[in-house]
Amino acid sequence: MKALAFAVTLSLTLAIAVVAQDSKPSPKSNVASRQPAEAAANIDVAAIQKKIDEYTAAIKNDPQNDKYFGARGQNYQRLGKLDLATDDLDRAIAINPNKQAYYQVRALIFSTQGRYRESFADYSKAISCGPVTHNLYLKQGQTALLSRDYETAYVAAKEALSRKADDQETLVLLGSAEQGKGMYQESVKHLNRAIELNPTDSGAISIRGDSYIKLGQTELAIRDKSRAKQLGFRH
């Protein structure tokens, strides 16, 4: 299960949900966007802090505007100030409990902190707020998996695949959930397809090796574990 948890945790860190980020606060702003993971390493701290200061001033003038709290919370998140980010998102949700983006951002923070059950709850709430997307079901399933709720992870993976068929990351989730449920043949089948789509996915290869072990197919398991190690998998 260490290989499974590592692969899913890595996947969770690659996507960052973003609340609207205009350079100045605007009550008309109601946009959810996504920031590429590679950009996170090159953030402009001064520019982000400037936005935080602007939203702080705006909140003083309009303390019931959920957008200001949501946007400031997202900027705190970008600086790694996760407790402050969570506090702001809590306030935004208290004011407007139907805004999907707030739950997505808070769910990401919780997963970063290893608080997978809370992250799962927020992704579930985001799904109930709508609109429903492949990515939301994927993240819900991944956090369920990390919480060892394999049945829920399995159901979420199926829902995600119904919206984006033959998606490599979702196939890894499904194969992992099936492994957790003791469905080892099915796990190998879906992991085989995931590895066909990405032959260098060391996490998927290592997880498949675990299913081979359960099936008593020792030679195949040794081959997969060796291959995963060659590709850099260390867990």
C-alpha positions in Angstrom: 0.0 0.0 0.0 3.0 2.3 0.4 3.4 2.4 -3.4 -0.2 3.1 -3.9 -0.3 5.9 -1.4 2.8 7.5 -2.8 1.5 7.4 -6.4 -1.8 9.0 -5.4 -0.2 11.6 -3.2 2.1 12.6 -6.0 -0.9 12.9 -8.4 -2.8 15.1 -5.9 0.0 17.7 -5.7 0.0 18.3 -9.5 -3.3 20.1 -9.7 -4.1 23.5 -8.0 -7.6 24.8 -8.0 -7.6 28.6 -8.2 -10.2 31.2 -7.2 -10.5 34.3 -9.4 -7.3 36.4 -9.2 -7.9 39.9 -10.7 -5.1 42.3 -9.9 -7.6 44.4 -7.9 -10.7 43.2 -6.0 -13.9 43.3 -8.0 -17.3 42.3 -6.8 -18.1 41.1 -10.4 -15.3 38.5 -10.3 -16.7 35.0 -10.2 -14.2 32.9 -12.1 -12.5 29.6 -11.2 -9.3 28.9 -13.1 -6.3 26.6 -12.8 -2.6 27.4 -12.2 -0.1 25.1 -13.9 1.9 23.2 -11.3 5.2 24.3 -12.9 4.3 28.0 -12.3 4.1 27.5 -8.6 7.9 27.2 -8.3 8.3 30.7 -9.9 5.7 32.7 -8.0 6.2 36.4 -7.6 5.9 36.7 -3.8 5.8 40.6 -3.8 3.0 40.6 -6.4 1.0 38.0 -4.4 1.5 39.9 -1.1 0.3 43.1 -2.9 -2.9 41.3 -3.8 -3.3 40.1 -0.3 -3.0 43.6 1.0 -5.5 44.8 -1.5 -8.0 42.1 -0.5 -7.4 42.9 3.2 -8.3 46.5 2.5 -11.4 45.5 0.5 -12.5 43.2 3.4 -12.4 46.1 5.8 -14.8 48.0 3.6 -17.0 45.0 2.8 -16.6 42.3 5.4 -19.4 40.1 4.0 -18.0 39.8 0.5 -17.1 36.1 0.2 -15.1 36.7 -3.0 -12.6 38.8 -1.2 -12.0 36.1 1.5 -11.9 33.4 -1.2 -9.3 35.3 -3.3 -7.2 36.3 -0.3 -7.3 32.7 0.9 -6.1 31.4 -2.5 -3.2 33.9 -2.4 -2.2 32.8 1.0 -2.2 29.3 -0.3 0.1 30.2 -3.1 2.6 31.6 -0.5 2.3 28.4 1.5 0.5 30.1 4.4 -2.0 27.3 4.7 -3.5 28.1 8.1 -4.3 31.6 7.0 -5.7 30.3 3.7 -7.9 27.8 5.5 -9.2 30.6 7.8 -10.2 32.7 4.8 -11.8 29.9 3.0 -13.8 29.0 6.1 -15.1 32.6 6.1 -15.9 32.5 2.4 -17.8 29.3 2.8 -19.7 30.6 5.8 -20.9 33.6 3.8 -21.5 31.6 0.5 -21.8 27.9 1.1 -22.7 27.2 -2.5 -19.5 28.3 -4.2 -17.8 25.2 -5.6 -14.3 26.8 -6.0 -13.9 27.4 -2.3 -14.3 23.8 -1.5 -11.8 22.8 -4.3 -9.1 25.1 -2.9 -9.7 24.0 0.7 -9.7 20.4 -0.4 -6.3 20.9 -2.0 -4.9 22.5 1.2 -6.2 19.6 3.3 -4.6 17.0 1.0 -1.3 18.9 1.1 -1.5 18.6 4.9 -2.3 14.9 4.7 -5.9 15.6 6.0 -7.4 13.2 3.5 -10.8 12.7 5.1 -11.4 16.4 5.3 -10.2 16.8 1.7 -12.5 14.0 0.6 -15.4 15.8 2.3 -14.7 19.0 0.5 -14.4 17.4 -2.9 -17.7 15.7 -2.2 -19.2 19.0 -1.3 -17.8 20.6 -4.5 -19.5 17.8 -6.5 -22.8 18.5 -4.8 -22.5 22.2 -5.6 -21.9 21.4 -9.3 -21.1 21.5 -12.1 -19.8 17.9 -12.0 -16.5 17.2 -13.7 -14.1 14.3 -14.4 -11.4 16.0 -12.3 -13.7 16.4 -9.2 -14.5 12.7 -9.2 -10.9 11.9 -9.8 -9.8 14.0 -6.8 -12.6 12.7 -4.6 -11.6 9.1 -5.5 -7.9 9.8 -4.8 -8.6 11.2 -1.4 -11.0 8.4 -0.6 -8.2 5.9 -1.5 -5.7 7.7 0.7 -8.3 7.4 3.5 -8.5 3.6 2.8 -12.1 3.9 1.7 -11.6 1.6 -1.3 -15.3 1.2 -2.1 -15.9 4.9 -2.4 -12.7 5.3 -4.4 -13.9 2.6 -6.7 -17.3 4.3 -7.3 -15.6 7.7 -7.8 -13.2 6.2 -10.4 -16.0 4.7 -12.3 -17.8 8.0 -12.3 -14.6 9.8 -13.5 -14.1 7.3 -16.3 -17.7 7.7 -17.4 -16.8 11.4 -18.1 -13.3 10.8 -19.5 -12.9 7.4 -20.9 -9.5 5.7 -21.0 -7.9 8.4 -18.9 -4.5 7.2 -17.6 -4.6 8.8 -14.2 -8.2 7.5 -13.6 -7.3 4.0 -14.6 -4.5 4.0 -12.0 -7.0 5.1 -9.4 -9.5 2.4 -10.5 -6.8 -0.3 -10.4 -5.6 0.9 -7.0 -9.2 0.8 -5.6 -9.8 -2.6 -7.0 -6.6 -3.8 -5.4 -7.8 -2.5 -2.1 -11.1 -4.3 -2.6 -9.3 -7.6 -3.3 -10.3 -7.5 -7.0 -6.7 -8.4 -8.2 -7.5 -9.6 -11.7 -9.5 -6.5 -12.5 -6.7 -4.4 -10.9 -4.1 -5.8 -13.2 -6.4 -5.3 -16.2 -6.8 -1.6 -15.6 -3.3 -1.0 -14.5 -2.1 -2.8 -17.7 -4.1 -0.2 -19.7 -2.7 2.7 -17.7 0.8 1.5 -18.2 0.2 1.1 -22.0 -0.8 4.8 -22.0 2.2 5.8 -19.9 4.9 3.1 -19.9 7.1 5.1 -17.5 4.6 5.5 -14.7 6.6 3.9 -12.0 3.9 4.2 -9.4 1.4 2.3 -11.6 4.0 -0.4 -12.3 4.8 -0.8 -8.6 1.1 -1.0 -7.7 0.6 -3.7 -10.4 3.4 -5.6 -8.9 1.5 -5.6 -5.6 -1.5 -7.1 -7.3 0.7 -9.7 -8.9 2.0 -10.6 -5.5 -1.6 -11.1 -4.3 -2.3 -13.3 -7.3 0.8 -15.5 -6.6 2.5 -14.4 -9.8 5.9 -14.0 -8.3 7.9 -13.6 -11.4 5.7 -10.8 -12.8 5.7 -9.1 -9.4 9.5 -9.1 -9.2 9.7 -7.8 -12.8 7.4 -4.9 -12.0 9.1 -4.0 -8.7 12.5 -4.0 -10.5 11.2 -1.9 -13.4 9.5 0.6 -11.0 12.8 0.9 -9.1 14.7 1.5 -12.4 12.3 4.3 -13.2 13.0 6.0 -9.9 10.2 4.7 -7.6 11.6 4.5 -4.1 8.5 3.7 -2.0 
